Amino acid sequence: MKDQEKLVNICTYSTQVEASIARDILENAGIPCMLTNETFSSIYPIGHTSLGGIQLLVFESDEESAIKLLEEAQQPQDDSNS
């Protein structure tokens, strides 16, 4: 049951843009997630990473799928028409 399942940090970002893109990728794939320290990073943009950065959290049962999806999204796209 997800409402009692543990949340795990799968990635920490230094910018709001990177964190939001990752969150959108997961949400579009149907993986529930949330960001922490989002507001703090906009108030104190320099040095917030020393305080933990923006963390992307998912349910423990989604951890493997979420990591794989984000890794695939970082792969360069092959645009050749071979």
RODO-715679 format. One line per field, with one value per residue (C-alpha): x, y, z. Coordinates in steps of 0.1 Angstrom, whole numbers, padded with zeros to 4 digits. Example, Ala and Ser with C-alpha at 12.3 -4.5 7.8 and 13.67 -1.06 7.14 Angstrom:
u	(0123, 0137)
v	(-0045, -0011)
w	(0078, 0071)
// end
This chain:
u	(0000, 0017, 0003, 0024, 0054, 0088, 0099, 0135, 0157, 0168, 0186, 0197, 0197, 0214, 0189, 0151, 0150, 0168, 0147, 0115, 0124, 0132, 0099, 0080, 0096, 0085, 0050, 0044, 0054, 0029, 0054, 0044, 0072, 0079, 0106, 0120, 0138, 0122, 0112, 0144, 0165, 0147, 0151, 0187, 0200, 0237, 0248, 0216, 0233, 0255, 0222, 0210, 0200, 0166, 0159, 0137, 0117, 0098, 0081, 0105, 0086, 0091, 0128, 0143, 0119, 0123, 0161, 0161, 0137, 0158, 0189, 0172, 0161, 0198, 0209, 0217, 0191, 0202, 0186, 0202, 0179, 0200)
v	(0000, 0032, 0055, 0035, 0028, 0044, 0073, 0071, 0098, 0087, 0119, 0153, 0183, 0217, 0236, 0239, 0233, 0200, 0188, 0198, 0181, 0148, 0151, 0157, 0126, 0104, 0118, 0115, 0078, 0074, 0072, 0093, 0115, 0147, 0172, 0185, 0218, 0232, 0265, 0268, 0266, 0296, 0317, 0308, 0297, 0298, 0273, 0253, 0222, 0221, 0218, 0189, 0203, 0195, 0158, 0137, 0112, 0082, 0052, 0024, 0001, 0025, 0032, 0008, 0018, 0055, 0053, 0034, 0058, 0088, 0071, 0064, 0101, 0111, 0089, 0108, 0103, 0087, 0109, 0091, 0074, 0044)
w	(0000, -0012, 0016, 0041, 0018, 0024, 0001, -0012, -0027, -0061, -0072, -0059, -0082, -0079, -0100, -0100, -0138, -0137, -0108, -0125, -0158, -0139, -0120, -0152, -0169, -0140, -0137, -0175, -0171, -0143, -0114, -0084, -0071, -0052, -0048, -0015, -0008, -0039, -0022, -0003, -0035, -0050, -0018, -0013, -0048, -0039, -0014, -0011, -0024, 0008, 0026, 0006, -0028, -0044, -0038, -0060, -0040, -0052, -0034, -0027, -0050, -0079, -0073, -0099, -0126, -0119, -0120, -0152, -0168, -0159, -0171, -0205, -0207, -0203, -0232, -0264, -0290, -0323, -0350, -0379, -0404, -0411)
// end
